[in-house]
Amino acid sequence: MATPALVPRPVRKIPNIRWWIAGLLFVSTVINCMDRQNLSILARTVLNELRISDTGYSWVVQLLLLADTIGYILAGRLTEWLGTRASVALFTVWWSMSDMLTSLAFCVSPLCLCALVPLC
């Protein structure tokens, strides 16, 4: 008895896939920018609730900037090594985990540590 040949299933194409991808990248960029601005907008509230001094807050902001600066260099190398698709997925998960850890901070030290998480 002969085995039937495997017939490939027709691939369903998504119309305008490039525009969908561009739209998703745009939305993720907007969310990233809004996420970065939240700390400066809510600075006084964060300072009062966590009882952080202005100096402590400046440490958190400076560590965030340092992590971003070094992170961009490392992210570029990692993207070249992993490829665009895998690195975007990895960075999205990494950024989400960093945001979740930040919500657990209760004073300056954990907040500074969470600021450096994107760097790890």
NORNORRA-V555667 format. One record per backbone hydrogen bond with DSSP energy under -0.5 kcal/mol. NH is the residue of the N-H (numbers start at 1). CO is the residue of the C=O. If there is no record, write none. Layout:
[[NH/CO] [NH/CO]]
This chain:
[[7/5] [8/6] [13/11] [15/13] [17/14] [19/16] [20/16] [21/17] [22/18] [23/19] [24/20] [25/21] [26/22] [27/23] [28/24] [29/25] [30/26] [31/27] [32/28] [33/29] [34/30] [35/31] [36/32] [37/33] [38/34] [39/35] [40/36] [41/37] [42/38] [43/40] [46/42] [47/43] [48/44] [49/45] [50/46] [51/47] [52/47] [57/53] [58/54] [59/55] [60/56] [61/57] [62/58] [63/59] [64/60] [65/61] [66/62] [67/63] [68/64] [69/65] [70/66] [71/67] [72/68] [73/69] [74/70] [75/71] [76/72] [77/73] [78/74] [79/75] [80/76] [81/77] [82/78] [83/79] [87/83] [88/84] [89/85] [90/86] [91/87] [92/88] [93/89] [94/90] [95/91] [96/92] [97/93] [98/94] [99/95] [100/96] [101/97] [102/98] [103/99] [104/101] [105/102] [111/107] [112/108] [113/109] [114/110] [115/111] [116/112] [116/113] [117/113] [117/114] [119/116] [120/116] [120/117]]
